[in-house]
Amino acid sequence: MTHIQKMIAAREFDKGVMAKQLGLPEEQLDAVLEGKESLPPNLVNPLASLLRVSEAYLTTGYPDPKSKDDRNMGELIATYEAKSKRLEGKSALEALLKENGKELSEAILNCFYDGWKPYPYDFDSVLATVLLKLDDYSLFALLSDHYPYRKEGSRVPSSKQEAIDLIATDGKVLHKDLDFYRVSHIRNIATGDEYLAKTKSGDLPWDDALILEAIGVGGRIKSSSSILSGPSYDVFETRLVEEHCRRNLEKNKQEKR
């Protein structure tokens, strides 16, 4: 896009109306705007006046630093380019989601929010923490594969695994989509205890393999707790659940044979 085309777009002018005002056929104006023909000398001043820029800016593409009109046009073009970039980014995101059986929603747009008004979305990168909170692993994996993570605070996750590790099993976000747990794994006693407690309370759906994984890293089912003594664990219930899950998995394995 030439600098004159950007000026016209930034002003939101209609080319047909402009052609009539300048006394040019619209086809000739298009040729001039696309750089295929030179701007007739007798139209330099009228077009500069119409666009409200200096003749130097119009003919060279370089604004006059002393011209308030040129500075204003520069700001308009910057806003136009930012808007265009964001609209293109939104269209690309919408197409990606559609190709994968998903629809663009306000919740997904918020994963790209950067607070810049009046176009508050930056589609160059995604906010990993906001995306994780949607509790949709397939969506998380799709967007993570196509967009880098944006810096949040002092950290930028370098991979899907690191992004999941930040909050997937830290107790701050309750993922009911168990694929997050399958991918991140339950690697220590604390997250094992947490996973078992959430399953027991019904906050998470029952999954034999993940329950065994939680017990395998040392997780135990809590029985009661107090401010003074802290949590206590029901070893007996933990072992009963462990045996129950093993039998379920073995039964399912045999039925598939």
C-alpha positions in Angstrom: 0.0 0.0 0.0 1.4 3.4 -1.0 1.6 6.3 1.4 -1.2 8.1 -0.4 -3.4 5.0 -0.2 -2.7 4.9 3.5 -3.7 8.6 3.9 -7.0 8.0 2.1 -7.7 4.9 4.2 -6.8 6.7 7.4 -9.2 9.6 6.5 -11.8 7.0 5.5 -12.4 8.8 2.3 -14.4 7.3 -0.6 -12.2 7.0 -3.8 -15.2 7.5 -6.1 -16.1 10.8 -4.4 -12.5 11.9 -4.4 -12.1 11.2 -8.1 -15.1 13.5 -8.8 -13.7 16.2 -6.6 -10.4 16.1 -8.4 -12.0 15.8 -11.8 -10.3 12.5 -12.6 -11.7 9.1 -13.8 -11.7 6.7 -10.9 -9.5 4.3 -12.9 -6.8 7.0 -13.3 -7.0 7.9 -9.6 -6.4 4.2 -8.8 -3.4 4.1 -11.1 -1.9 7.2 -9.4 -2.6 5.7 -5.9 -1.0 2.4 -6.9 2.1 4.2 -8.2 1.5 3.1 -11.8 1.1 6.7 -12.9 2.7 9.9 -11.6 0.4 12.4 -9.8 -0.4 15.2 -12.3 1.3 18.4 -11.1 -1.9 20.4 -11.3 -3.5 17.9 -8.8 -0.8 18.1 -6.1 -2.2 21.1 -4.3 -5.9 20.0 -4.6 -5.1 16.5 -3.3 -2.9 17.8 -0.5 -5.7 20.1 0.6 -8.2 17.4 0.4 -6.1 15.1 2.6 -5.0 18.0 4.8 -1.2 17.3 4.4 1.7 19.2 3.1 2.6 18.9 -0.6 6.0 17.6 0.4 4.4 14.7 2.4 2.0 14.0 -0.5 4.8 13.8 -3.1 7.6 12.3 -1.2 5.9 10.2 1.5 8.0 12.0 4.2 6.1 14.3 6.6 7.3 17.8 7.3 8.3 17.8 11.0 7.1 21.4 11.3 3.6 20.6 10.0 0.9 20.0 12.5 -1.3 18.5 9.7 1.5 16.0 8.8 1.9 15.0 12.4 -1.8 14.5 12.7 -1.8 12.4 9.5 1.0 10.3 10.9 -1.0 9.5 14.0 -4.1 8.7 11.8 -2.1 6.3 9.7 -0.6 4.6 12.8 -4.1 4.1 14.2 -5.3 2.8 10.9 -2.4 0.3 10.6 -2.9 -0.9 14.1 -6.7 -1.4 13.5 -6.0 -3.2 10.2 -3.4 -5.5 11.8 -5.8 -6.4 14.6 -8.7 -7.0 12.3 -6.5 -9.3 10.1 -5.3 -11.1 13.3 -8.9 -11.6 14.4 -9.9 -13.0 11.0 -7.0 -15.4 11.1 -7.9 -16.5 14.6 -11.5 -17.0 13.6 -10.5 -19.1 10.6 -8.1 -21.2 12.7 -10.9 -21.9 15.2 -13.4 -22.7 12.5 -11.0 -25.2 10.8 -10.8 -27.0 14.1 -14.5 -27.1 14.9 -14.5 -24.2 17.4 -16.1 -20.7 17.4 -14.6 -17.4 18.4 -16.1 -16.1 21.7 -15.5 -13.2 24.1 -13.7 -15.6 26.4 -11.2 -16.6 23.7 -10.8 -12.9 22.7 -9.8 -12.2 26.3 -6.9 -14.5 25.8 -5.5 -11.8 23.4 -6.5 -8.8 25.5 -3.9 -6.0 25.8 -5.9 -3.1 27.0 -5.1 -0.9 24.0 -8.3 1.2 23.2 -10.2 1.3 20.9 -8.8 -2.0 19.6 -8.0 -3.9 22.8 -6.7 -7.1 21.2 -3.2 -8.1 20.1 -3.2 -11.2 18.0 0.6 -11.6 17.9 0.7 -13.5 21.2 -1.6 -15.2 23.7 -2.0 -14.9 27.5 -1.2 -18.4 28.8 -2.9 -18.0 32.2 -6.2 -16.7 30.7 -6.2 -19.5 28.1 -5.6 -22.1 30.8 -8.5 -20.8 32.9 -10.9 -21.6 30.0 -10.4 -25.3 31.0 -10.4 -26.6 27.5 -7.2 -28.6 26.7 -7.9 -29.0 23.0 -8.3 -25.2 22.7 -5.2 -24.6 24.8 -3.1 -27.0 22.6 -4.4 -25.4 19.4 -3.7 -21.8 20.3 -0.4 -22.7 22.0 0.8 -24.3 18.7 0.0 -21.2 16.7 0.7 -18.3 19.0 3.7 -17.5 21.3 3.0 -16.8 24.9 3.0 -13.1 26.0 5.0 -12.0 29.0 2.9 -11.8 32.2 4.7 -10.2 35.1 8.2 -11.4 35.1 7.8 -14.7 33.3 7.1 -15.9 29.8 6.3 -19.6 29.5 8.7 -21.2 26.9 6.5 -24.2 26.1 3.1 -25.7 26.5 4.4 -27.9 29.3 5.8 -25.0 31.3 2.6 -23.0 30.8 0.5 -25.9 32.2 3.0 -26.3 35.1 2.5 -22.7 36.1 -1.1 -23.2 37.2 -2.6 -26.5 36.0 -2.2 -28.2 39.4 -1.3 -25.5 41.8 -4.8 -25.3 43.4 -5.5 -21.8 42.0 -7.3 -23.1 38.9 -9.5 -26.1 39.0 -9.3 -28.0 35.7 -12.2 -30.4 35.2 -10.7 -31.2 31.7 -8.6 -34.1 32.9 -6.3 -33.8 29.8 -4.5 -31.1 31.7 -3.6 -33.6 34.4 -2.7 -36.3 31.9 -0.3 -34.0 30.1 1.2 -32.2 33.1 1.3 -35.4 35.2 1.0 -35.5 39.0 4.6 -35.5 39.9 4.8 -34.8 43.7 3.0 -35.6 46.9 1.4 -32.1 47.2 -0.3 -32.3 43.9 -1.2 -35.9 44.5 -2.9 -35.0 47.7 -4.7 -32.1 46.0 -5.9 -34.3 43.1 -7.3 -37.0 45.4 -9.0 -34.4 47.6 -10.7 -32.8 44.6 -11.8 -36.2 43.2 -13.2 -37.2 46.6 -15.2 -34.0 46.9 -16.6 -34.5 43.4 -14.9 -31.4 42.0 -13.1 -33.7 39.5 -14.5 -36.6 37.6 -13.3 -40.0 38.6 -10.4 -41.3 36.6 -8.8 -44.6 37.6 -5.4 -44.1 35.9 -5.0 -40.5 37.3 -6.0 -41.6 40.8 -3.3 -44.3 40.7 -0.8 -41.8 39.4 -1.6 -39.5 42.3 -1.2 -42.3 44.8 2.0 -43.4 43.0 3.8 -40.2 43.7 2.8 -40.4 47.4 -0.6 -38.8 47.4 -3.0 -39.8 50.2 -6.7 -39.2 50.9 -7.2 -36.7 53.6 -9.5 -37.7 56.5 -9.7 -34.5 58.6 -7.7 -31.5 59.6 -7.4 -28.8 62.3 -5.6 -25.5 62.6 -3.2 -27.0 65.2 -2.5 -30.5 63.9 -2.8 -29.8 60.2 -4.2 -32.5 57.8 -4.3 -36.2 58.6 -4.6 -39.0 56.1 -6.7 -42.1 55.8 -4.2 -44.7 54.8 -6.8 -47.4 54.8 -9.2 -45.5 52.5 -6.2 -44.7 50.2 -5.3 -48.3 49.8 -8.9 -49.4 49.2 -9.3 -46.8 46.5 -5.9 -47.8 45.0 -7.0 -51.5 44.8 -10.4 -50.5 43.4 -8.8 -48.5 40.6 -6.3 -51.3 39.8 -9.2 -53.7 39.4 -11.2 -51.4 37.2 -8.2 -50.9 34.9 -7.5 -54.6 34.7 -11.2 -55.3 34.0 -11.3 -52.7 31.2 -8.1 -54.1 29.8 -9.5 -57.7 29.7 -12.8 -56.5 28.1 -10.9 -54.9 25.2 -9.1 -58.1 24.4 
